[in-house]
Amino acid sequence: MIDPGTISAILIGGLVLLLAIGAPVSISIALPSALCMLLIVDFERGAITAAQQMIGGADSFALLAIPFFILAGVIMNNGGIAERLINLARVLVGRTPAPLVQTNVIANAIFGTVSGSAVATAAAVGSTMAPMQRKAGYDKSFSAAANIASAPAGMLIPPSNTLIVYSLAAGGTSVGALFIAGYIPGILWALACAAVVFVAARRRPDLKGEPWPPFAEILRTLWRAIPSLGLIVVAIGGIVAGFFTPTEGSAIAVLYALALSFIYRTIAVKELPRILYDACRTSAIVIFLIAVSTIMSYVMTYARLPQLIAESLFGWTDSKVVVLLIMMVVLLLIGIPLDPTPAILIFTPIFLPIAVSYGIDPVHFGIMMVFNLSIAVISPPSAPVLFVGAQVAKAKLEPVIVKMVPFLIVLVVMLFVIVFVPELSLWLPGLMGLL
């Protein structure tokens, strides 16, 4: 039997090597984990144990919420919902400078709450706003940067598949509490992006705000958007109030989105197979990542990696501030090449016990992790949202990255505000008796 140190070296070395050569994240996790499993025991038992871990990791009633919420997001993305939410955002933005970019930011925050995906949000809202911004003379790179930076707000504002994954990895932390805890940080994310746009737009007098529309038009726009926003009230409200579980709430979200699209007559029955295929493909990626991550977690437990890391941190410093800073920097760096789902499944068992030992609430720590990894998904060089945002804006990647710098700086500052001001995450769930 190989010693745990060698197993750790093979596991981490294999992961880094495969990611470096451009292998898919799921393969980069699965191959080193499976190899270590075979080295821990013999081939037959290793293969059986790896299969059992994958099936056990994916065989969860709570995990059903993820494909259902993904399906609800795909339905709404194809059902003309983005246009109604963008019109609502334009009314809310009013006379602020660079109104089309501010509309993009606010629309991303609103649409993200119903899609739950940063990539889908950047694609849906960005593809609608980019032609309007180009026609109005906006800089393509800056518009793309604002779209990319604001897209992950939906990873924090519920329904959030990332928070559901954290709930499972954290041993059943309340999904309802996590959902409510994500509201203030998610709104702060959108406001931070809007503030960067406001400051940058002050240098462009030509990008002045638009006049307020007539009051009747404001009411009409709000009225058209209310049914779309009703998904949040029905699904999230029912989960938080305890009327149904997150999985049941996600299924209700699918029925609500489907009924709304049929009422709007924006989806035909013949389009449903394609919509189901798109949702199944995205869901399969997420569930497979969860399944292979459970093998890695098993190997890490055998190699005592969580305990070794905890002992190293405690031996090096006993400062809560320093430990939190180290964890946030590690998550930020590892989250750039690694998808948020495996990052949460791998690092939650390592970092959460350390955080709890310092008196940090698991709900607060979950919001810290998701906020951190949300920054990672828009950080170059390997961020999927970055590529999608540049593509829909028809902008070159290099100037977009330059324009992203102010957004990233402000969001990192906001991350540390979230980390060291726990009331921003815990006040709402505490107020509602969810803690």
C-alpha positions as CSV (number, residue, x, y, z in Angstrom):
1,M,0.0,0.0,0.0
2,I,1.4,3.4,-1.0
3,D,1.9,6.0,1.7
4,P,-0.5,9.0,1.9
5,G,2.3,11.5,1.0
6,T,2.9,9.8,-2.4
7,I,-0.9,9.6,-3.0
8,S,-1.1,13.4,-2.3
9,A,1.7,14.1,-4.7
10,I,0.1,12.0,-7.5
11,L,-3.3,13.5,-6.9
12,I,-2.3,17.2,-6.8
13,G,0.5,16.8,-9.4
14,G,-1.9,15.0,-11.9
15,L,-4.6,17.6,-11.4
16,V,-2.2,20.5,-12.0
17,L,-0.6,18.8,-15.0
18,L,-3.8,18.0,-16.8
19,L,-5.2,21.5,-16.2
20,A,-2.0,23.0,-17.5
21,I,-2.2,21.1,-20.8
22,G,-5.8,22.1,-21.3
23,A,-7.7,18.9,-20.4
24,P,-11.4,19.4,-19.3
25,V,-11.8,20.0,-15.6
26,S,-13.8,16.8,-15.1
27,I,-11.1,14.7,-16.7
28,S,-8.4,16.5,-14.8
29,I,-10.1,15.5,-11.6
30,A,-11.2,12.0,-12.6
31,L,-8.0,10.5,-13.9
32,P,-5.6,11.3,-11.0
33,S,-8.3,10.4,-8.5
34,A,-9.0,7.1,-10.2
35,L,-5.3,6.3,-10.4
36,C,-4.8,7.1,-6.7
37,M,-7.8,4.9,-5.9
38,L,-6.2,2.0,-7.8
39,L,-2.9,2.5,-5.9
40,I,-4.6,2.6,-2.5
41,V,-6.2,-0.8,-3.0
42,D,-6.0,-3.4,-5.8
43,F,-7.4,-2.8,-9.3
44,E,-10.7,-4.6,-8.7
45,R,-11.6,-3.1,-5.4
46,G,-10.3,0.3,-6.5
47,A,-12.5,0.3,-9.6
48,I,-15.6,-0.8,-7.6
49,T,-14.9,1.8,-4.9
50,A,-14.5,4.6,-7.4
51,A,-17.8,3.6,-9.1
52,Q,-19.5,3.5,-5.7
53,Q,-18.2,6.9,-4.8
54,M,-19.4,8.4,-8.1
55,I,-22.9,6.9,-7.8
56,G,-23.1,7.8,-4.2
57,G,-22.1,11.4,-4.9
58,A,-24.7,11.8,-7.7
59,D,-27.5,9.8,-6.0
60,S,-29.0,12.6,-3.9
61,F,-32.6,13.9,-3.8
62,A,-31.3,17.4,-3.0
63,L,-29.2,17.4,-6.2
64,L,-32.3,17.1,-8.3
65,A,-32.8,20.8,-7.7
66,I,-29.8,21.6,-9.9
67,P,-31.1,20.1,-13.2
68,F,-34.6,21.5,-12.5
69,F,-33.3,25.0,-11.9
70,I,-31.1,24.7,-15.0
71,L,-34.1,23.6,-17.1
72,A,-36.1,26.6,-15.7
73,G,-33.3,28.9,-16.7
74,V,-33.1,27.5,-20.2
75,I,-36.8,27.8,-20.7
76,M,-36.8,31.5,-19.5
77,N,-33.8,32.2,-21.7
78,N,-35.7,30.9,-24.7
79,G,-39.0,32.4,-23.7
80,G,-38.4,36.1,-24.3
81,I,-37.9,36.8,-20.5
82,A,-34.6,38.6,-21.1
83,E,-36.2,41.3,-23.2
84,R,-38.8,42.1,-20.5
85,L,-36.2,42.2,-17.7
86,I,-33.9,44.4,-19.8
87,N,-36.8,46.9,-20.4
88,L,-37.4,46.9,-16.6
89,A,-33.7,47.6,-16.0
90,R,-33.7,50.5,-18.4
91,V,-36.6,52.1,-16.5
92,L,-34.7,51.6,-13.2
93,V,-31.5,53.1,-14.5
94,G,-33.1,56.3,-15.6
95,R,-30.8,59.3,-16.1
96,T,-27.5,57.8,-14.9
97,P,-24.5,58.2,-17.2
98,A,-23.9,55.4,-19.8
99,P,-27.5,54.2,-19.4
100,L,-27.1,51.2,-21.8
101,V,-24.2,49.8,-19.8
102,Q,-25.9,50.4,-16.5
103,T,-29.0,48.7,-17.9
104,N,-26.7,45.7,-18.8
105,V,-25.5,45.6,-15.2
106,I,-28.9,45.8,-13.6
107,A,-30.5,43.4,-16.2
108,N,-27.7,40.8,-15.4
109,A,-28.5,41.0,-11.7
110,I,-32.2,40.5,-12.4
111,F,-31.9,37.9,-15.1
112,G,-29.3,36.0,-13.0
113,T,-31.9,35.5,-10.3
114,V,-34.0,33.5,-12.8
115,S,-31.3,31.8,-14.8
116,G,-28.8,31.0,-12.0
117,S,-25.9,30.8,-14.5
118,A,-23.3,33.5,-15.0
119,V,-22.5,32.2,-18.6
120,A,-26.2,32.1,-19.6
121,T,-26.7,35.6,-18.2
122,A,-23.7,37.0,-20.0
123,A,-24.9,35.4,-23.3
124,A,-28.6,36.2,-23.0
125,V,-28.4,39.8,-21.8
126,G,-25.1,40.6,-23.6
127,S,-26.4,39.5,-27.0
128,T,-29.4,41.7,-26.6
129,M,-27.5,44.8,-25.3
130,A,-24.3,44.6,-27.4
131,P,-25.9,45.8,-30.8
132,M,-27.7,48.7,-29.0
133,Q,-24.5,49.7,-27.3
134,R,-22.5,49.6,-30.5
135,K,-25.1,51.7,-32.3
136,A,-25.0,54.3,-29.6
137,G,-21.2,54.6,-29.9
138,Y,-20.2,52.8,-26.7
139,D,-16.7,51.3,-26.5
140,K,-17.1,47.6,-27.2
141,S,-14.4,46.5,-24.8
142,F,-15.8,48.5,-21.9
143,S,-19.4,47.3,-22.6
144,A,-18.2,43.7,-22.7
145,A,-16.2,44.1,-19.5
146,A,-19.3,45.5,-17.7
147,N,-21.4,42.6,-19.0
148,I,-18.8,40.0,-17.9
149,A,-18.2,41.6,-14.5
150,S,-21.9,41.8,-13.5
151,A,-23.0,38.4,-14.8
152,P,-22.0,36.3,-11.7
153,A,-24.3,38.3,-9.5
154,G,-26.8,35.5,-10.2
155,M,-24.5,32.9,-8.5
156,L,-25.2,34.7,-5.3
157,I,-28.8,35.9,-5.7
158,P,-31.1,32.8,-5.5
159,P,-31.9,30.4,-6.9
160,S,-28.2,29.5,-7.0
161,N,-27.0,26.1,-8.0
162,T,-23.6,26.9,-6.5
163,L,-25.2,27.5,-3.1
164,I,-27.0,24.1,-3.4
165,V,-23.7,22.3,-4.1
166,Y,-22.2,24.1,-1.0
167,S,-25.1,23.0,1.1
168,L,-24.4,19.4,0.2
169,A,-20.6,19.7,0.7
170,A,-21.1,21.4,4.1
171,G,-23.1,18.5,5.5
172,G,-26.6,19.8,5.0
173,T,-26.3,23.6,5.8
174,S,-29.8,25.0,5.2
175,V,-30.4,25.9,1.6
176,G,-33.1,28.4,2.6
177,A,-30.6,30.2,4.9
178,L,-28.0,30.2,2.1
179,F,-30.5,31.6,-0.4
180,I,-31.6,34.4,1.8
181,A,-28.0,35.1,2.9
182,G,-27.0,35.6,-0.8
183,Y,-29.3,38.5,-1.4
184,I,-27.3,41.4,0.1
185,P,-23.9,40.2,-1.2
186,G,-25.4,39.7,-4.7
187,I,-27.0,43.1,-4.7
188,L,-23.7,44.6,-3.5
189,W,-21.9,42.9,-6.4
190,A,-24.3,44.5,-8.9
191,L,-24.0,47.9,-7.2
192,A,-20.1,47.7,-7.2
193,C,-20.2,47.1,-11.0
194,A,-22.6,49.9,-11.4
195,A,-20.3,52.2,-9.4
196,V,-17.4,51.4,-11.7
197,V,-19.5,52.1,-14.7
198,F,-20.7,55.4,-13.2
199,V,-17.1,56.6,-12.5
200,A,-15.8,55.6,-15.9
201,A,-18.8,57.2,-17.7
202,R,-18.2,60.6,-16.1
203,R,-15.2,60.9,-18.4
204,R,-17.5,60.5,-21.4
205,P,-20.0,63.5,-21.5
206,D,-21.5,62.1,-24.6
207,L,-22.8,59.0,-22.7
208,K,-25.3,61.0,-20.7
209,G,-28.4,59.6,-19.3
210,E,-31.7,59.3,-21.0
211,P,-34.8,61.2,-20.0
212,W,-37.3,59.4,-17.8
213,P,-40.0,57.7,-19.9
214,P,-43.7,58.7,-19.3
215,F,-45.2,57.4,-16.1
216,A,-47.6,55.2,-18.0
217,E,-44.8,53.5,-19.8
218,I,-43.0,52.9,-16.5
219,L,-46.1,51.2,-15.1
220,R,-46.6,49.2,-18.4
221,T,-42.9,48.0,-18.3
222,L,-43.2,47.0,-14.7
223,W,-46.5,45.2,-15.3
224,R,-44.9,43.2,-18.1
225,A,-41.9,42.2,-15.9
226,I,-43.9,41.2,-12.8
227,P,-44.8,37.7,-14.1
228,S,-41.2,37.0,-14.8
229,L,-40.1,38.1,-11.4
230,G,-42.9,36.0,-9.9
231,L,-40.7,33.0,-10.3
232,I,-38.5,34.3,-7.5
233,V,-41.4,34.8,-5.2
234,V,-43.0,31.5,-5.9
235,A,-39.9,29.2,-5.9
236,I,-37.7,31.0,-3.4
237,G,-40.5,32.2,-1.1
238,G,-41.9,28.7,-0.9
239,I,-38.5,27.2,0.0
240,V,-37.8,29.8,2.7
241,A,-41.3,29.6,4.1
242,G,-41.0,25.8,4.3
243,F,-43.9,25.0,2.0
244,F,-41.7,22.7,-0.1
245,T,-38.1,21.5,-0.3
246,P,-35.5,23.1,-2.7
247,T,-36.0,20.1,-5.1
248,E,-39.8,20.6,-5.1
249,G,-39.3,24.3,-5.5
250,S,-37.1,23.8,-8.5
251,A,-39.7,21.6,-10.2
252,I,-42.4,24.3,-9.5
253,A,-40.0,26.8,-11.1
254,V,-39.9,24.7,-14.3
255,L,-43.7,24.5,-14.4
256,Y,-44.0,28.2,-13.8
257,A,-41.4,29.1,-16.5
258,L,-43.0,26.8,-19.0
259,A,-46.5,28.1,-18.3
260,L,-45.3,31.7,-18.6
261,S,-43.6,31.0,-21.9
262,F,-46.7,29.4,-23.3
263,I,-48.8,32.4,-22.1
264,Y,-46.3,34.8,-23.8
265,R,-46.4,32.4,-26.9
266,T,-42.6,32.7,-27.1
267,I,-42.0,28.9,-27.1
268,A,-43.6,26.4,-29.4
269,V,-44.2,22.7,-28.4
270,K,-41.8,21.6,-31.2
271,E,-39.0,23.6,-29.5
272,L,-39.2,21.6,-26.2
273,P,-36.9,18.7,-27.3
274,R,-34.1,21.2,-28.1
275,I,-34.7,23.0,-24.8
276,L,-34.6,19.7,-22.9
277,Y,-31.5,18.7,-24.7
278,D,-29.7,21.9,-23.8
279,A,-30.7,21.6,-20.2
280,C,-29.7,17.9,-20.0
281,R,-26.3,18.7,-21.5
282,T,-25.6,21.4,-19.0
283,S,-26.9,19.3,-16.1
284,A,-24.8,16.3,-17.2
285,I,-21.7,18.4,-17.0
286,V,-22.5,19.6,-13.5
287,I,-23.6,16.2,-12.1
288,F,-20.5,14.5,-13.6
289,L,-18.3,17.1,-12.0
290,I,-20.0,16.4,-8.7
291,A,-19.6,12.6,-9.2
292,V,-15.8,12.7,-10.0
293,S,-15.2,15.2,-7.2
294,T,-16.5,12.6,-4.7
295,I,-13.6,10.3,-5.7
296,M,-11.1,13.0,-5.1
297,S,-12.7,13.7,-1.7
298,Y,-12.4,10.1,-0.8
299,V,-8.7,10.0,-1.8
300,M,-8.0,13.3,0.0
301,T,-9.6,11.8,3.2
302,Y,-7.3,8.7,2.9
303,A,-4.3,11.0,2.4
304,R,-5.3,13.1,5.4
305,L,-5.0,16.3,3.3
306,P,-7.7,18.2,5.2
307,Q,-6.0,17.4,8.6
308,L,-2.5,18.2,7.3
309,I,-3.6,21.5,5.9
310,A,-5.4,22.4,9.1
311,E,-2.4,21.5,11.2
312,S,-0.1,23.5,9.0
313,L,-2.3,26.6,9.2
314,F,-2.7,26.3,13.0
315,G,1.0,25.7,13.4
316,W,1.9,28.7,11.3
317,T,-0.5,31.3,12.7
318,D,-3.4,31.5,15.2
319,S,-4.7,34.7,13.8
320,K,-8.3,34.4,12.4
321,V,-7.7,37.3,10.0
322,V,-4.5,35.7,8.5
323,V,-6.2,32.3,8.2
324,L,-9.2,33.8,6.4
325,L,-6.9,35.8,4.1
326,I,-4.9,32.6,3.2
327,M,-8.1,30.7,2.5
328,M,-9.6,33.4,0.3
329,V,-6.3,33.8,-1.7
330,V,-6.1,30.0,-2.3
331,L,-9.8,29.9,-3.4
332,L,-9.3,32.8,-5.7
333,L,-6.2,31.2,-7.4
334,I,-7.6,27.7,-7.6
335,G,-11.0,29.0,-8.8
336,I,-9.5,30.4,-12.0
337,P,-8.6,27.1,-13.6
338,L,-11.2,25.0,-11.7
339,D,-15.0,25.2,-12.1
340,P,-16.9,26.4,-8.9
341,T,-18.6,23.1,-8.4
342,P,-15.5,20.9,-7.9
343,A,-13.8,23.7,-6.1
344,I,-16.6,23.8,-3.5
345,L,-16.7,20.0,-3.2
346,I,-13.0,19.7,-2.8
347,F,-12.2,22.7,-0.5
348,T,-15.3,22.9,1.7
349,P,-14.3,19.7,3.7
350,I,-10.8,21.2,4.1
351,F,-11.6,24.8,4.9
352,L,-15.0,24.7,6.6
353,P,-13.9,22.8,9.8
354,I,-11.0,25.4,10.2
355,A,-13.5,28.3,9.7
356,V,-15.9,26.8,12.2
357,S,-13.1,26.4,14.8
358,Y,-12.6,30.2,14.5
359,G,-16.3,30.8,15.2
360,I,-17.4,31.5,11.6
361,D,-21.0,30.5,10.8
362,P,-21.2,27.9,7.9
363,V,-23.7,30.1,6.1
364,H,-21.4,33.0,6.2
365,F,-18.5,30.9,5.0
366,G,-20.6,29.6,2.1
367,I,-21.3,33.1,0.9
368,M,-17.6,33.9,1.2
369,M,-16.7,30.9,-0.9
370,V,-19.3,31.5,-3.6
371,F,-18.4,35.3,-3.8
372,N,-14.8,34.4,-4.1
373,L,-15.3,31.8,-6.8
374,S,-17.7,34.2,-8.6
375,I,-14.7,36.5,-9.0
376,A,-12.6,33.6,-10.3
377,V,-15.1,32.7,-13.1
378,I,-14.5,36.2,-14.6
379,S,-10.8,36.4,-14.0
380,P,-8.3,35.8,-16.9
381,P,-6.9,33.7,-18.4
382,S,-9.3,30.8,-18.3
383,A,-12.7,32.2,-17.3
384,P,-15.6,30.9,-19.4
385,V,-17.7,34.0,-18.7
386,L,-14.9,36.2,-20.1
387,F,-14.8,34.3,-23.4
388,V,-18.6,34.3,-23.8
389,G,-18.9,38.0,-22.9
390,A,-16.2,39.0,-25.4
391,Q,-17.7,36.8,-28.1
392,V,-21.3,38.3,-27.9
393,A,-19.8,41.8,-27.9
394,K,-17.7,41.0,-30.9
395,A,-14.7,42.4,-29.1
396,K,-11.1,41.2,-28.9
397,L,-10.1,39.5,-25.7
398,E,-7.0,41.5,-24.8
399,P,-8.7,45.0,-24.6
400,V,-11.6,43.5,-22.7
401,I,-9.2,42.1,-20.1
402,V,-7.7,45.6,-19.7
403,K,-11.1,47.1,-19.1
404,M,-11.9,44.3,-16.6
405,V,-9.1,45.5,-14.2
406,P,-11.2,48.2,-12.4
407,F,-14.1,45.8,-11.9
408,L,-11.9,43.1,-10.5
409,I,-10.2,45.5,-8.1
410,V,-13.5,46.7,-6.7
411,L,-14.9,43.2,-6.5
412,V,-11.9,41.9,-4.6
413,V,-12.3,44.8,-2.1
414,M,-16.0,43.9,-1.8
415,L,-15.0,40.3,-1.2
416,F,-13.0,41.3,1.9
417,V,-15.9,43.4,3.1
418,I,-18.1,40.3,2.9
419,V,-15.5,38.3,4.7
420,F,-14.9,40.6,7.6
421,V,-18.5,42.0,8.0
422,P,-20.5,38.8,8.6
423,E,-23.7,40.8,9.2
424,L,-24.0,41.4,5.5
425,S,-24.5,37.7,5.0
426,L,-26.2,36.7,8.3
427,W,-28.6,39.6,9.0
428,L,-31.4,38.6,6.7
429,P,-31.5,34.8,7.5
430,G,-31.2,35.7,11.2
431,L,-34.1,38.1,10.9
432,M,-36.2,35.4,9.3
433,G,-35.3,32.8,11.9
434,L,-33.3,30.6,9.5
435,L,-30.1,30.4,11.6
